[in-house]
Amino acid sequence: MNPMPDLCIRMLIGCHLSSSHGFMSMLRTAQSIGANVFQFYTRNPRGSAAKPIDAQDAADFVRCQREGQIGPIVAHAPYTLNACSDDPSKRAFAKRTMADDLERMESVPHNFYNLHPGSHMGQGLAVGVEQIAAMLNEVLKPEHTTVVLLETMAGKGREVGSRFAELKQIIDRVELGDRLGICFDTCHTWDSGYDIAEHLDDVLREFDQVLGIERLRVVHLNDSLNVKASHKDRHAKIGEGALGSEAIVRLINHPALHHLPFILETPNELEGYSREIAWLCEQWQD
């Protein structure tokens, strides 16, 4: 297998890939577009079915990861999961699915699992926070090696997690809180009202004061189709949105962020991701 391209040997950059053909297929696809990290859905994002994991495929991937051919990977929970739904059956589904996902992730240990906290559906923020924390307390196990990431949200509808303080309220209620981190989505954070274009230092200072900067483990790197505080959650290609390329360059080179894995979720096919990855690697400063 070809080694990781020199272009991205230091910057941890990748995108969302299809998991339909297994881990080694994702690794080869990532390398073909200049990526050295990637994200994937654990199962059909609109359903509950999950393909059986090929033990040999997973073992081969773990070996390649240990050899340094690929960096940390991010498993993304189906976006249909809602840990704070007002429907008890949907909360139970979220719990079963996440518990199964975390067990499956032990086939490729020491990686990340990304979760949208959920929508409280009119029950109120306090109830939503309690229900999310309750699910995490039930599914997180001391033997798990996967770090669960709560994603910063845009505040669309009744989403929980659009403010740093809301994520802190969840974490404070989780017994195994050391197994939790944060995925900082640039589009969501901007859409929720944080000015990461002109006041990135201030935003990250607030993040550190509320959550601790050490909680920030992965960045979803997306431009936004909408203005700040729009609460819309509409991703744009890098440099083609309201954030703009200059803000993105400042973000990837910020000393608190530049060492983290950056995952593109921009509206692209592989060719477009390859171009964005190449451009971002050129802008990244060691």
C-alpha positions in Angstrom: 0.0 0.0 0.0 1.2 3.5 -0.9 2.4 5.6 2.1 0.4 8.7 3.1 1.0 11.5 0.6 3.7 14.0 1.7 1.3 16.9 1.1 -0.7 16.1 4.3 2.0 14.3 6.3 1.5 16.8 9.2 -1.9 18.4 8.9 -4.6 15.9 10.0 -7.3 16.5 7.3 -9.9 14.3 5.7 -13.6 14.1 4.9 -16.7 12.0 5.3 -16.5 8.7 3.3 -18.8 5.8 2.5 -18.3 2.8 4.8 -20.1 0.4 2.4 -16.9 -1.6 1.6 -15.2 -1.6 5.0 -12.3 0.1 6.7 -9.5 -0.8 4.3 -11.6 0.6 1.4 -12.0 3.9 3.3 -8.3 4.0 4.0 -7.4 3.5 0.4 -10.0 6.1 -0.7 -8.7 8.6 1.9 -5.1 8.2 0.7 -6.2 8.6 -3.0 -7.5 12.1 -2.2 -4.6 13.2 0.0 -6.4 12.6 3.3 -4.9 11.1 6.4 -8.1 11.0 8.6 -11.7 10.4 7.8 -15.3 10.1 9.1 -18.0 7.6 8.3 -21.5 6.7 9.4 -21.8 3.7 11.6 -24.9 2.6 9.8 -27.5 4.0 7.4 -28.0 7.5 8.7 -31.8 7.2 8.2 -32.2 3.7 9.5 -31.0 1.2 12.1 -29.3 -1.5 10.0 -25.6 -2.0 10.5 -23.5 -4.3 8.3 -21.5 -7.0 10.1 -17.9 -6.0 10.7 -15.4 -8.0 8.8 -12.9 -9.0 11.5 -10.0 -9.4 9.1 -10.7 -6.0 7.5 -10.8 -4.4 10.9 -7.6 -6.1 12.0 -5.8 -5.0 8.8 -7.0 -1.4 9.4 -5.8 -1.4 13.0 -2.4 -2.5 11.8 -2.2 0.2 9.2 -3.3 2.8 11.7 -0.6 1.6 14.1 1.9 1.9 11.3 0.9 5.6 10.8 -0.7 5.1 7.4 -3.9 6.8 8.7 -4.6 9.1 11.7 -7.6 9.1 14.0 -11.0 8.2 12.5 -14.4 9.5 13.5 -17.5 7.3 13.5 -20.7 9.4 13.2 -23.9 8.3 14.8 -27.0 8.3 12.6 -28.6 11.7 12.7 -31.9 10.0 13.4 -30.8 9.3 17.0 -32.5 11.6 19.5 -31.5 10.9 23.1 -34.0 13.5 24.3 -37.0 12.8 22.2 -40.5 13.2 23.8 -41.2 9.7 22.5 -39.8 7.0 24.9 -39.5 4.5 22.1 -37.2 6.9 20.2 -35.1 7.4 23.3 -34.8 3.7 23.7 -33.9 3.3 20.0 -31.1 5.9 20.5 -29.8 4.1 23.5 -29.8 0.6 21.8 -28.1 2.0 18.7 -25.4 3.9 20.5 -24.6 1.0 22.8 -24.3 -1.3 19.7 -22.2 1.3 17.9 -19.7 1.6 20.8 -19.4 -2.2 21.0 -18.7 -2.3 17.3 -16.1 0.5 17.6 -14.0 -1.7 19.8 -13.0 -3.6 16.6 -11.0 -0.4 15.8 -10.1 0.8 19.3 -9.0 4.3 20.4 -10.9 6.3 17.9 -13.8 8.8 18.1 -17.6 8.5 18.0 -19.5 11.7 17.1 -23.0 12.4 18.4 -25.6 15.1 17.9 -26.9 15.7 21.4 -30.5 15.8 20.2 -33.7 17.9 20.1 -35.8 18.2 23.2 -39.0 18.5 21.1 -40.6 21.1 23.4 -39.9 19.4 26.7 -37.5 22.2 27.6 -33.7 22.4 27.7 -33.4 21.1 31.3 -35.3 17.9 30.5 -33.3 17.5 27.3 -30.0 17.8 29.1 -31.1 15.2 31.8 -32.3 12.7 29.2 -29.1 13.0 27.1 -26.9 12.6 30.2 -29.0 9.6 31.3 -28.5 7.8 28.0 -24.7 8.4 28.2 -24.6 7.1 31.8 -26.3 3.9 30.6 -24.2 3.3 27.4 -20.7 4.4 28.4 -18.6 1.6 29.9 -15.2 1.8 31.7 -13.8 -0.8 29.2 -14.6 1.3 26.1 -11.6 2.9 24.4 -13.7 5.1 22.1 -14.0 8.8 23.0 -17.6 10.1 22.5 -17.8 13.5 21.0 -20.7 15.8 21.6 -21.1 18.1 18.5 -21.6 21.8 18.7 -25.0 22.5 17.1 -26.5 25.3 15.1 -29.6 25.8 17.4 -32.0 24.8 14.7 -35.5 24.1 16.1 -35.1 22.7 19.6 -31.6 21.4 19.3 -29.6 21.0 22.5 -25.9 21.9 22.3 -25.9 25.2 20.4 -24.2 26.9 23.4 -21.1 25.8 25.1 -22.8 26.0 28.5 -25.4 23.4 27.3 -22.7 20.9 26.5 -21.1 21.5 29.8 -24.4 20.8 31.6 -24.5 17.4 29.9 -20.9 16.5 30.7 -21.3 17.5 34.3 -24.1 14.9 34.7 -22.1 12.0 33.1 -20.3 9.7 35.5 -17.6 8.7 33.0 -17.2 12.3 31.8 -13.5 11.7 31.0 -14.7 9.6 28.1 -16.4 12.6 26.5 -15.0 15.3 24.2 -16.3 17.9 21.9 -16.5 18.1 18.1 -16.4 21.7 17.0 -18.4 22.2 13.9 -17.5 25.5 12.3 -20.7 25.9 10.3 -22.9 25.0 13.4 -20.9 27.2 15.7 -21.1 30.2 13.4 -24.8 29.6 12.7 -25.5 29.4 16.5 -24.1 32.9 16.9 -20.4 32.5 17.8 -18.3 34.9 15.7 -15.4 32.6 14.7 -14.7 34.8 11.6 -13.7 38.0 13.4 -13.4 37.0 17.0 -12.0 33.4 17.0 -9.7 34.1 20.0 -12.7 35.3 22.1 -14.8 32.2 21.1 -12.0 29.8 22.0 -11.3 31.6 25.2 -15.0 31.2 26.1 -14.8 27.5 25.1 -11.8 27.0 27.4 -13.5 28.8 30.3 -16.7 26.8 30.0 -15.6 23.4 28.8 -11.8 23.3 28.9 -9.9 23.5 25.6 -8.6 19.9 26.2 -12.2 18.7 25.5 -11.9 19.9 21.9 -10.8 16.8 20.0 -12.1 17.1 16.4 -13.1 19.9 14.1 -15.8 19.6 11.4 -14.4 22.1 8.9 -17.3 23.6 6.9 -18.2 27.0 5.5 -21.8 28.2 6.1 -24.4 29.3 3.5 -25.9 31.6 6.1 -25.0 34.7 8.2 -24.0 34.4 11.8 -26.7 33.4 14.3 -29.0 32.2 11.5 -29.6 28.9 13.2 -30.0 27.3 9.8 -27.3 24.6 9.6 -26.5 24.8 5.8 -23.0 23.8 5.0 -21.0 25.4 2.1 -17.8 24.6 0.4 -14.6 26.1 1.8 -14.5 29.8 0.8 -17.9 29.8 -0.8 -19.9 30.8 2.3 -20.4 33.5 4.9 -17.3 32.4 6.9 -14.9 32.7 3.9 -11.5 31.4 3.1 -9.6 33.9 5.3 -11.5 32.9 8.4 -10.9 29.2 7.6 -7.2 29.7 7.2 -7.0 31.6 10.5 -8.9 28.7 12.1 -6.8 25.8 10.9 -3.6 27.7 12.0 -4.8 28.7 15.4 -2.5 27.3 18.0 -5.4 25.7 20.0 -6.7 23.9 16.9 -4.0 23.3 14.3 -2.9 19.9 15.7 -6.5 18.5 15.7 -8.1 16.3 13.1 -10.1 18.4 10.6 -13.1 16.6 8.9 -14.7 18.2 5.9 -18.5 17.8 5.6 -18.8 20.3 2.7 -21.2 19.5 -0.2 -18.6 17.7 -2.4 -17.8 14.5 -4.2 -14.4 13.0 -3.9 -12.8 15.2 -6.5 -14.0 18.3 -4.7 -12.7 17.0 -1.4 -9.4 16.3 -3.0 -9.1 20.0 -4.1 -10.2 21.3 -0.7 -7.7 19.1 1.1 -4.8 20.1 -1.2 -5.7 23.8 -0.8 -6.0 23.5 3.0 -2.7 21.7 3.3 -1.0 24.5 1.4 -2.5 27.1 3.9 -1.6 25.1 7.0 1.5 26.3 8.8 3.7 23.9 10.7 
